[in-house]
Amino acid sequence: MTKAVAVLMGGRSVEREVSLVTGRAVARGLEDAGYRVMRLEVGRDIVESITALAPRPDVVFNALHGRFGEDGTVQGLLDLLGIPYTHSGVLASALAMNKAMAKRLFAEVGLPIAEGLVAERDRIDGPAPMDPPFVVKPVAEGSSIGVRIVAKGENRPSLREADFQHGDSVLVERFVPGRELTVAVMGDRALGVTEIRPRKGFYDYRAKYTEGVADHVVPAQIHPHAYDEAMRIGLEAHRALGCRGVSRADLRYDDTEGEPGRLILLEVNTQPGMTPLSLVPEQAAHAGIAFPALVAWIVEEARCDT
């Protein structure tokens, strides 16, 4: 009998609109693959909406992004309800969402990370947390929301009130020059390496979700040794966090002194976007995996934490 899949989308995070685009694309892909699909758009009523599902779905495809969707909270609810769900479980989701904790884990297993520190709100308008250039980002947000680059020679390199709009702590990291790379991982294999080339500025929220603002080069045109190493880092980061299903590792590639350059792991996204501009479907297509086959594979890997 064909599986019934509830596609969970929307949510209450600042990434709600992106989640809706992902969810609608996933729903269409699953219907093309032959599944019975239930579209479940939620907001603050997320608990009531899931517990009221009737008929009870065989699987929940978690297409939520951001807080309360990919930070382990919904995953825990679905575990309690006994409904298998896609992507990573509670622990991996919570670790990956908290960039500071993820960095500690990556360092523990020997993966290359940028120098960094966690700064609290009481550092506002104080001395610069480190010598510029550096990057300020929320500890637990995605899609480059709230990210600010402090350039060398900037007149005011201190932290600002606006840096803390998403929490009382921020992650401050040494800026890594060079190129932006990403690696999609599907189960036990890395699919490939994409170079992202923003046409202006850095790869921010607008560049990620606005057509024509950034170019994707698949596969990335980098030194073969660096390409293989990026694939290894993406897969090892996936394993270190305990991810399952699909994830995406974001890296910087410093080739300013020639190739092969230096790779730095920035973060892992346990629920990467599935929008028309998203990177994982693009890499899957390059690897010969059509979108309906990709989302079907994700559904077949769904389960609860044991």
C-alpha positions as a Markdown table, in Angstrom:
| # | Residue | x | y | z |
|---|---|---|---|---|
| 1 | Met | 0.0 | 0.0 | 0.0 |
| 2 | Thr | 1.3 | 3.5 | -0.9 |
| 3 | Lys | 2.7 | 5.4 | 2.1 |
| 4 | Ala | 0.9 | 8.4 | 3.4 |
| 5 | Val | 3.3 | 11.3 | 3.9 |
| 6 | Ala | 2.5 | 14.4 | 5.9 |
| 7 | Val | 4.8 | 17.3 | 4.6 |
| 8 | Leu | 5.3 | 19.6 | 7.6 |
| 9 | Met | 6.0 | 23.1 | 6.5 |
| 10 | Gly | 5.9 | 26.8 | 7.6 |
| 11 | Gly | 6.6 | 26.9 | 11.3 |
| 12 | Arg | 7.2 | 29.8 | 13.6 |
| 13 | Ser | 10.9 | 30.7 | 12.8 |
| 14 | Val | 12.2 | 33.6 | 10.7 |
| 15 | Glu | 12.7 | 31.0 | 7.9 |
| 16 | Arg | 8.9 | 30.3 | 7.6 |
| 17 | Glu | 8.6 | 31.5 | 4.0 |
| 18 | Val | 11.5 | 29.5 | 2.9 |
| 19 | Ser | 10.0 | 26.4 | 4.6 |
| 20 | Leu | 6.8 | 26.9 | 2.7 |
| 21 | Val | 8.6 | 27.0 | -0.6 |
| 22 | Thr | 10.6 | 23.8 | 0.3 |
| 23 | Gly | 7.4 | 22.1 | 1.6 |
| 24 | Arg | 5.4 | 22.8 | -1.6 |
| 25 | Ala | 8.3 | 21.5 | -3.8 |
| 26 | Val | 8.7 | 18.4 | -1.7 |
| 27 | Ala | 4.9 | 17.7 | -1.8 |
| 28 | Arg | 4.9 | 17.9 | -5.6 |
| 29 | Gly | 8.0 | 15.7 | -5.9 |
| 30 | Leu | 6.5 | 13.0 | -3.6 |
| 31 | Glu | 3.2 | 13.0 | -5.5 |
| 32 | Asp | 5.3 | 12.5 | -8.7 |
| 33 | Ala | 7.0 | 9.6 | -7.0 |
| 34 | Gly | 3.6 | 8.0 | -6.2 |
| 35 | Tyr | 3.1 | 8.8 | -2.5 |
| 36 | Arg | -0.1 | 10.0 | -0.9 |
| 37 | Val | 0.7 | 13.4 | 0.4 |
| 38 | Met | -0.9 | 15.5 | 3.2 |
| 39 | Arg | 0.2 | 19.2 | 3.2 |
| 40 | Leu | 0.5 | 20.4 | 6.8 |
| 41 | Glu | 1.2 | 24.1 | 7.1 |
| 42 | Val | 1.8 | 25.1 | 10.8 |
| 43 | Gly | 2.5 | 28.1 | 12.9 |
| 44 | Arg | 2.4 | 28.4 | 16.7 |
| 45 | Asp | -0.2 | 25.6 | 16.6 |
| 46 | Ile | 2.4 | 23.1 | 15.6 |
| 47 | Val | 1.8 | 20.7 | 18.5 |
| 48 | Glu | -2.0 | 20.6 | 18.0 |
| 49 | Ser | -1.6 | 20.3 | 14.2 |
| 50 | Ile | 0.6 | 17.2 | 14.4 |
| 51 | Thr | -1.3 | 15.5 | 17.2 |
| 52 | Ala | -4.6 | 16.0 | 15.3 |
| 53 | Leu | -3.4 | 14.4 | 12.1 |
| 54 | Ala | -6.1 | 12.1 | 10.7 |
| 55 | Pro | -5.7 | 9.7 | 9.2 |
| 56 | Arg | -2.3 | 9.1 | 11.0 |
| 57 | Pro | 0.5 | 9.4 | 8.4 |
| 58 | Asp | 3.1 | 6.7 | 7.9 |
| 59 | Val | 5.8 | 9.3 | 7.7 |
| 60 | Val | 6.3 | 13.0 | 8.4 |
| 61 | Phe | 8.5 | 14.8 | 5.9 |
| 62 | Asn | 10.0 | 17.6 | 8.0 |
| 63 | Ala | 10.3 | 20.5 | 5.7 |
| 64 | Leu | 10.6 | 23.1 | 8.5 |
| 65 | His | 13.6 | 25.4 | 8.7 |
| 66 | Gly | 15.1 | 27.2 | 11.7 |
| 67 | Arg | 14.1 | 27.1 | 15.4 |
| 68 | Phe | 11.4 | 24.7 | 16.5 |
| 69 | Gly | 11.8 | 22.8 | 13.2 |
| 70 | Glu | 15.4 | 21.7 | 12.9 |
| 71 | Asp | 16.7 | 22.1 | 16.4 |
| 72 | Gly | 15.4 | 18.8 | 17.9 |
| 73 | Thr | 12.1 | 20.1 | 19.3 |
| 74 | Val | 9.8 | 18.8 | 16.6 |
| 75 | Gln | 11.9 | 15.7 | 16.3 |
| 76 | Gly | 11.3 | 15.0 | 20.0 |
| 77 | Leu | 7.6 | 15.4 | 19.6 |
| 78 | Leu | 7.5 | 13.0 | 16.7 |
| 79 | Asp | 9.5 | 10.5 | 18.7 |
| 80 | Leu | 6.9 | 10.7 | 21.5 |
| 81 | Leu | 4.1 | 10.2 | 19.0 |
| 82 | Gly | 5.9 | 7.3 | 17.4 |
| 83 | Ile | 5.6 | 8.8 | 13.9 |
| 84 | Pro | 8.7 | 8.2 | 11.7 |
| 85 | Tyr | 10.2 | 11.4 | 10.4 |
| 86 | Thr | 12.8 | 12.5 | 7.8 |
| 87 | His | 16.3 | 13.9 | 8.4 |
| 88 | Ser | 18.3 | 13.8 | 11.6 |
| 89 | Gly | 17.1 | 12.9 | 15.1 |
| 90 | Val | 16.9 | 15.0 | 18.3 |
| 91 | Leu | 20.6 | 15.0 | 19.3 |
| 92 | Ala | 22.1 | 15.6 | 15.8 |
| 93 | Ser | 19.5 | 18.3 | 15.1 |
| 94 | Ala | 20.2 | 20.1 | 18.4 |
| 95 | Leu | 24.0 | 19.9 | 18.0 |
| 96 | Ala | 24.0 | 21.1 | 14.4 |
| 97 | Met | 21.7 | 24.0 | 15.1 |
| 98 | Asn | 23.9 | 25.3 | 17.9 |
| 99 | Lys | 26.9 | 26.4 | 16.0 |
| 100 | Ala | 29.1 | 26.8 | 19.0 |
| 101 | Met | 28.5 | 23.3 | 20.2 |
| 102 | Ala | 28.9 | 21.9 | 16.7 |
| 103 | Lys | 32.3 | 23.6 | 16.4 |
| 104 | Arg | 33.5 | 22.0 | 19.7 |
| 105 | Leu | 32.5 | 18.6 | 18.4 |
| 106 | Phe | 34.2 | 19.2 | 15.0 |
| 107 | Ala | 37.4 | 20.3 | 16.7 |
| 108 | Glu | 37.3 | 17.2 | 18.9 |
| 109 | Val | 37.3 | 14.9 | 15.8 |
| 110 | Gly | 40.0 | 16.9 | 14.0 |
| 111 | Leu | 37.9 | 18.7 | 11.4 |
| 112 | Pro | 39.3 | 22.2 | 10.4 |
| 113 | Ile | 37.3 | 25.1 | 11.9 |
| 114 | Ala | 37.8 | 28.8 | 12.1 |
| 115 | Glu | 39.2 | 30.5 | 15.2 |
| 116 | Gly | 36.2 | 31.8 | 17.2 |
| 117 | Leu | 34.5 | 32.6 | 20.5 |
| 118 | Val | 31.0 | 33.1 | 21.9 |
| 119 | Ala | 30.3 | 36.6 | 23.0 |
| 120 | Glu | 27.5 | 37.7 | 25.4 |
| 121 | Arg | 25.2 | 40.7 | 25.2 |
| 122 | Asp | 27.3 | 42.5 | 27.8 |
| 123 | Arg | 30.1 | 42.9 | 25.2 |
| 124 | Ile | 28.0 | 45.5 | 23.2 |
| 125 | Asp | 29.9 | 48.7 | 22.5 |
| 126 | Gly | 33.0 | 47.3 | 24.2 |
| 127 | Pro | 36.4 | 46.4 | 22.7 |
| 128 | Ala | 36.3 | 44.4 | 19.5 |
| 129 | Pro | 36.0 | 40.7 | 20.3 |
| 130 | Met | 39.0 | 40.0 | 18.0 |
| 131 | Asp | 41.0 | 41.9 | 15.5 |
| 132 | Pro | 39.1 | 42.4 | 12.2 |
| 133 | Pro | 38.3 | 40.9 | 9.8 |
| 134 | Phe | 35.8 | 38.7 | 11.6 |
| 135 | Val | 32.2 | 37.4 | 11.2 |
| 136 | Val | 29.4 | 37.8 | 13.7 |
| 137 | Lys | 26.5 | 35.3 | 13.5 |
| 138 | Pro | 23.7 | 34.1 | 15.7 |
| 139 | Val | 24.5 | 30.9 | 17.6 |
| 140 | Ala | 21.3 | 29.2 | 16.5 |
| 141 | Glu | 19.9 | 30.5 | 13.2 |
| 142 | Gly | 20.2 | 29.4 | 9.6 |
| 143 | Ser | 20.1 | 30.8 | 6.1 |
| 144 | Ser | 22.8 | 33.4 | 7.0 |
| 145 | Ile | 20.2 | 35.3 | 9.0 |
| 146 | Gly | 21.8 | 37.9 | 11.2 |
| 147 | Val | 25.3 | 37.4 | 9.8 |
| 148 | Arg | 27.6 | 40.5 | 9.7 |
| 149 | Ile | 31.1 | 40.7 | 8.4 |
| 150 | Val | 33.4 | 43.2 | 10.2 |
| 151 | Ala | 36.0 | 44.3 | 7.7 |
| 152 | Lys | 39.6 | 45.2 | 8.5 |
| 153 | Gly | 39.9 | 49.0 | 9.2 |
| 154 | Glu | 36.2 | 49.4 | 10.1 |
| 155 | Asn | 35.7 | 52.4 | 12.3 |
| 156 | Arg | 33.5 | 50.6 | 14.8 |
| 157 | Pro | 34.5 | 47.0 | 15.1 |
| 158 | Ser | 32.6 | 46.5 | 18.4 |
| 159 | Leu | 29.5 | 44.3 | 18.8 |
| 160 | Arg | 26.2 | 46.1 | 18.3 |
| 161 | Glu | 22.7 | 45.7 | 19.8 |
| 162 | Ala | 21.5 | 44.5 | 16.3 |
| 163 | Asp | 23.9 | 41.5 | 16.5 |
| 164 | Phe | 21.8 | 40.1 | 19.4 |
| 165 | Gln | 18.4 | 40.3 | 17.9 |
| 166 | His | 18.2 | 36.5 | 17.7 |
| 167 | Gly | 19.5 | 35.7 | 21.2 |
| 168 | Asp | 21.7 | 36.8 | 24.0 |
| 169 | Ser | 24.9 | 35.2 | 22.6 |
| 170 | Val | 26.6 | 35.4 | 19.2 |
| 171 | Leu | 29.4 | 33.4 | 17.6 |
| 172 | Val | 32.4 | 35.5 | 16.5 |
| 173 | Glu | 34.7 | 33.8 | 14.0 |
| 174 | Arg | 37.9 | 34.8 | 12.2 |
| 175 | Phe | 37.0 | 35.7 | 8.6 |
| 176 | Val | 38.3 | 33.2 | 6.1 |
| 177 | Pro | 39.1 | 34.7 | 2.7 |
| 178 | Gly | 38.6 | 32.7 | -0.6 |
| 179 | Arg | 35.6 | 30.8 | -2.0 |
| 180 | Glu | 32.3 | 29.5 | -0.7 |
| 181 | Leu | 31.8 | 25.7 | -1.0 |
| 182 | Thr | 29.1 | 23.3 | 0.0 |
| 183 | Val | 28.9 | 19.5 | 0.1 |
| 184 | Ala | 25.7 | 17.5 | 0.1 |
| 185 | Val | 25.7 | 14.2 | 2.0 |
| 186 | Met | 23.1 | 11.5 | 1.2 |
| 187 | Gly | 23.3 | 8.7 | 3.7 |
| 188 | Asp | 26.9 | 7.3 | 3.6 |
| 189 | Arg | 28.2 | 9.3 | 0.6 |
| 190 | Ala | 29.0 | 12.8 | -0.4 |
| 191 | Leu | 27.3 | 13.8 | -3.6 |
| 192 | Gly | 29.7 | 16.5 | -4.8 |
| 193 | Val | 31.1 | 20.0 | -4.2 |
| 194 | Thr | 29.5 | 23.2 | -5.3 |
| 195 | Glu | 31.1 | 26.6 | -5.4 |
| 196 | Ile | 28.8 | 29.5 | -4.7 |
| 197 | Arg | 29.6 | 32.8 | -6.3 |
| 198 | Pro | 27.5 | 35.7 | -5.1 |
| 199 | Arg | 27.5 | 38.4 | -7.7 |
| 200 | Lys | 27.7 | 41.0 | -5.0 |
| 201 | Gly | 28.7 | 40.9 | -1.3 |
| 202 | Phe | 28.5 | 37.6 | 0.5 |
| 203 | Tyr | 26.1 | 34.6 | 0.3 |
| 204 | Asp | 23.4 | 36.1 | 2.5 |
| 205 | Tyr | 19.7 | 35.4 | 2.8 |
| 206 | Arg | 18.8 | 37.3 | -0.3 |
| 207 | Ala | 21.5 | 35.6 | -2.4 |
| 208 | Lys | 20.3 | 32.2 | -1.2 |
| 209 | Tyr | 16.6 | 32.7 | -2.2 |
| 210 | Thr | 16.6 | 35.2 | -5.0 |
| 211 | Glu | 17.2 | 34.0 | -8.6 |
| 212 | Gly | 20.1 | 35.6 | -10.4 |
| 213 | Val | 21.9 | 36.9 | -7.3 |
| 214 | Ala | 24.4 | 34.1 | -7.0 |
| 215 | Asp | 25.9 | 31.5 | -9.4 |
| 216 | His | 26.4 | 27.9 | -8.5 |
| 217 | Val | 29.3 | 26.0 | -10.1 |
| 218 | Val | 28.7 | 22.3 | -10.1 |
| 219 | Pro | 31.2 | 20.6 | -9.7 |
| 220 | Ala | 33.4 | 23.2 | -8.1 |
| 221 | Gln | 36.4 | 24.1 | -10.2 |
| 222 | Ile | 39.1 | 23.6 | -7.5 |
| 223 | His | 42.2 | 21.5 | -7.2 |
| 224 | Pro | 41.3 | 17.7 | -7.2 |
| 225 | His | 43.0 | 17.2 | -3.8 |
| 226 | Ala | 40.9 | 20.0 | -2.3 |
| 227 | Tyr | 37.8 | 18.6 | -3.9 |
| 228 | Asp | 38.3 | 15.2 | -2.4 |
| 229 | Glu | 39.1 | 16.7 | 0.9 |
| 230 | Ala | 36.0 | 18.8 | 0.9 |
| 231 | Met | 34.0 | 15.6 | 0.2 |
| 232 | Arg | 35.7 | 13.9 | 3.1 |
| 233 | Ile | 35.1 | 16.8 | 5.5 |
| 234 | Gly | 31.4 | 17.0 | 4.6 |
| 235 | Leu | 30.9 | 13.2 | 5.2 |
| 236 | Glu | 32.9 | 13.2 | 8.4 |
| 237 | Ala | 31.0 | 16.2 | 9.8 |
| 238 | His | 27.7 | 14.4 | 9.0 |
| 239 | Arg | 29.0 | 11.3 | 10.9 |
| 240 | Ala | 30.4 | 13.3 | 13.8 |
| 241 | Leu | 27.0 | 14.9 | 14.5 |
| 242 | Gly | 25.2 | 11.6 | 14.1 |
| 243 | Cys | 23.1 | 12.9 | 11.1 |
| 244 | Arg | 20.9 | 10.7 | 9.0 |
| 245 | Gly | 19.2 | 11.1 | 5.7 |
| 246 | Val | 20.5 | 14.2 | 3.9 |
| 247 | Ser | 22.7 | 17.0 | 5.2 |
| 248 | Arg | 24.7 | 19.8 | 3.8 |
| 249 | Ala | 28.1 | 21.0 | 5.0 |
| 250 | Asp | 29.2 | 24.6 | 4.3 |
| 251 | Leu | 32.9 | 25.4 | 3.9 |
| 252 | Arg | 35.3 | 28.2 | 3.0 |
| 253 | Tyr | 38.2 | 27.5 | 0.7 |
| 254 | Asp | 41.2 | 29.8 | 1.1 |
| 255 | Asp | 43.1 | 29.6 | -2.1 |
| 256 | Thr | 44.6 | 33.1 | -1.9 |
| 257 | Glu | 48.1 | 31.7 | -1.8 |
| 258 | Gly | 47.5 | 29.2 | -4.5 |
| 259 | Glu | 46.1 | 25.7 | -4.9 |
| 260 | Pro | 45.5 | 23.4 | -3.2 |
| 261 | Gly | 44.2 | 25.8 | -0.6 |
| 262 | Arg | 43.0 | 25.6 | 2.9 |
| 263 | Leu | 39.5 | 24.3 | 3.8 |
| 264 | Ile | 37.5 | 25.4 | 6.8 |
| 265 | Leu | 34.3 | 23.8 | 7.9 |
| 266 | Leu | 31.7 | 26.4 | 8.9 |
| 267 | Glu | 28.5 | 24.5 | 9.8 |
| 268 | Val | 26.2 | 21.6 | 8.9 |
| 269 | Asn | 22.6 | 22.0 | 7.9 |
| 270 | Thr | 20.6 | 18.9 | 8.9 |
| 271 | Gln | 17.5 | 20.0 | 6.9 |
| 272 | Pro | 18.8 | 21.7 | 3.8 |
| 273 | Gly | 16.4 | 23.6 | 1.6 |
| 274 | Met | 14.5 | 21.9 | -1.3 |
| 275 | Thr | 13.5 | 25.1 | -3.1 |
| 276 | Pro | 14.1 | 25.6 | -6.9 |
| 277 | Leu | 17.3 | 27.5 | -6.0 |
| 278 | Ser | 18.5 | 25.0 | -3.3 |
| 279 | Leu | 21.9 | 23.3 | -3.4 |
| 280 | Val | 21.2 | 19.7 | -2.5 |
| 281 | Pro | 18.7 | 19.0 | -5.3 |
| 282 | Glu | 21.1 | 20.7 | -7.7 |
| 283 | Gln | 23.9 | 18.4 | -6.5 |
| 284 | Ala | 21.7 | 15.3 | -6.6 |
| 285 | Ala | 20.6 | 16.2 | -10.2 |
| 286 | His | 24.3 | 16.4 | -11.2 |
| 287 | Ala | 24.8 | 13.0 | -9.6 |
| 288 | Gly | 21.9 | 11.6 | -11.7 |
| 289 | Ile | 19.2 | 11.7 | -9.0 |
| 290 | Ala | 16.0 | 13.3 | -10.1 |
| 291 | Phe | 14.1 | 15.4 | -7.5 |
| 292 | Pro | 11.2 | 12.9 | -7.1 |
| 293 | Ala | 13.8 | 10.1 | -6.5 |
| 294 | Leu | 15.7 | 12.3 | -4.0 |
| 295 | Val | 12.6 | 13.1 | -1.8 |
| 296 | Ala | 11.4 | 9.5 | -2.1 |
| 297 | Trp | 14.8 | 8.2 | -0.8 |
| 298 | Ile | 14.6 | 10.7 | 2.1 |
| 299 | Val | 11.1 | 9.3 | 3.0 |
| 300 | Glu | 12.3 | 5.7 | 2.9 |
| 301 | Glu | 15.1 | 6.6 | 5.3 |
| 302 | Ala | 12.6 | 8.1 | 7.8 |
| 303 | Arg | 12.5 | 6.7 | 11.3 |
| 304 | Cys | 12.2 | 7.7 | 15.0 |
| 305 | Asp | 15.1 | 7.8 | 17.4 |
| 306 | Thr | 15.6 | 4.5 | 19.1 |
